[in-house]
Amino acid sequence: MTGTRLGDLSWGDLARRWWRPAVVVVLMTFAIVWRLVRADIGAPPNLELVTAAAFAAALLLRHRVAAFVPLAVTIVSDLVLGNSSVLWFVWATWGAIGLAAMLLPRWTGGRRYVAALGFGVGGSLFFYLATNFGVWFLGRGSWYADSFDGLMASYVAGLPFLRTMLLGNLVLVPAVAGVVTLVERWERTRTLAATPATAAAPGAHS
């Protein structure tokens, strides 16, 4: 794994541990499908799976490609859904969240769930601040006043969306942390099962 950070996985590692990218692809698929059907089934806006997928991808892939997972989910689903001019702010925000996921400590045990909660809260707040700034910036003078008061009005209007996203991520991101832990346990069990028993060492002779 020359040239990679200690603990990172190379493309060869991911090919051998194919179940890791497979789980990430499944989570990405769920996130894309959810964005496509959310409105049709009456789910609240901003209840999303993208933050959870980003968190899981960073821990499972341990490769720089994981940073693109939330951006890929958003772009693919937006190609079907369409989006407004604010999409550039949305895409940039998800790109930043993907990069932030790569900087998370790779804790295990209880501390992993602490990191999951922190990432869920931090990602939700960052998305709220960045995208509502984008809405104000693009709509100043029409939707909102071209002033600080207009910016504050945009943030106030976004509070219901923040609440939904925050509450969802307080559940969903720790949930995928549990999925990652299960994958790692299964991986260890599989490795132990594949390891041949060590032959008994001969006794010492006097």
Secondary structure as UniProt FT lines:
FT   TURN            2..3
FT   TURN            6..7
FT   HELIX           11..16
FT   TURN            17..18
FT   HELIX           19..37
FT   TURN            38..42
FT   TURN            45..46
FT   HELIX           50..61
FT   HELIX           64..68
FT   HELIX           69..81
FT   TURN            85..86
FT   HELIX           87..102
FT   HELIX           110..139
FT   TURN            141..143
FT   HELIX           148..194
//
